[in-house]
């Protein structure tokens, strides 16, 4: 038997078919138009990315984001930002910090200023070996409390520039004939580090620094001609410190400066009878630095220091200096509180005293 005819099919079929056909046609037409407009040509080679298209209800339907497997169009590629112009992991580039956002450099503390003053006094040998640095006297001369002075002395002690003795205070170290083994060890350490400083000085110096090195050499040769041992020692210290500044290496400076200072202290208290021609070597090193020959500067520095070590190890070649002999005749290995402390003045932040 055949099924009875559906009496509703006739009237519903017409409107439904018309409605569905209209809806589908509108949707497909809108979608195709949006896709073709975004791609430029509508070919299968073009990329996904067109504007949002209207849906059946008139609301926009967002296009899918991401890779759809199709190559981007030439027009889209030309207008897209290059990868280098787009910062990774960020929609917007992170703005660079302006100079106003950076913290201002900190002013030197009072402790640091006292430390710098004492360091310069010690390295210039204005405080002789064995001198007693009385914190109260120095604090009164500088117009500061005892605290920054005591902290500064601890800083210098950590670098070997002063000795702190319990219940006695701070003293300038003394290296005499009795400490000859220690003096040799100081030169052995310098012989490992200072050639590198000379090499770096040849590579990194500027004209102004070379002029300062020349001035140190002139002072040294003049002091030699005048047989002024104290002036020779000070010129030698200035030469070494200038060379270290030319090397432009802060860690190397921190390591070498105390060693060089102890060398200067030693030559206040001892005399090498048959002494190598040190200032001639200093001139050769200077000339190598001036022509930026780091290898030659390092080789001459090493040769100079090994010659000094050999002279120190030669029997009966080291004697107490005249200063050290006078100190021993006075019956004390330590000098009284330094009278030079009362004349010290602390520089202001702008360099004025």
C-alpha positions, 0 to 999 in steps of 0.5 A: 500500500502506498502511504497517504499523501502529506497534506502539509508538504505542499504548503510548507515545501514552497516557503521552506525551500525559498527561505533556505535557498535565499539564506544559503545564497546570501551567506555564500555570496557574502562569504565568497565576496569577503574572501575574494576581496581580502585576497585580491584575486580570489584565486586558491593561492591567496591568503586568508585574511579578509575583513569580517563578513556579515552573517545571516543576522547581519552581525559580523563573523570574525575570520579565523586567526592563524595559519590556514594552510594558504600562502599570503598574498603579495599585497598582504605580504608587502603591507605586513611589517617585517619580522625585525620590526616586530618585537618578539613576545610583545604586541607593542615594543617596550620603550627604552628607558630615558636618561630621566628614568636612570638613577643618578650616580651616587655621590662618594660617601664620606668613608670613601673620601677619607679612604681616597685621601689616605690611599694617596698619602700612603702611596705617595710615601707621605707617611713613612714606614712604621708611622702610627696613624691615630684615628682621633688626630686624623678625624679632628684634622679632617673635621669628621667623626671617628667612624669614617676614619676607622672604616677607611683604615679597615679598607686600607688594611684589607689592601695591605696599605696599613697594619691594624694592631690590637690595642695599638692602632694603625701603622704604616707597614715596614719591610726591612732586611728581616722580611727579605723573603716576603719582599721576594715573594712580592716581586714574584707576584708582580712578575706574573701580573705586571707584564700583562699590565704593560701589554694592555697599556700598549693597547689601551693608552691615550696621548695624555696618559703617555705624556704623564708617563713621560713626566714620571720618567723625567722626574725619575732621571732628575732624582737619580742625577740629584741622588735623591732616593726619596724622590726616586722612590716617589717617581717610581711609584707615580710611574707604576700607577700611571702605567696601571691607569693606562692598562684600563683594568680595574681588577688588575689595578686592585691586585697590583697596586698593593703589591707595588706599594709594598715594593716602594715601602721595601725600598725605603728600608733596604738598599740593593748594593748591585742594583739593576738599571731599573730606569733604563728598563722603564724607558724601554717599556715606555717606548714599546708602549708608545709604538703600541708593541704590547709583546715587547712591553710585556717582555721587558717588564718581565725581564726587569722584574726577574733581574730585581728578584735575582739581585734580591736573592744574591747573598750580601747584596741587600743592606738596611737603608740609612733611614732604617739604620737611624730608626734602629739606633733610636731603639724602636721599630715604630715611629711615634704618632705621625705629625703629618696627620694634623696637616691633612685636609679633606677635599670637597665633592668638587675637589676643593679643600 
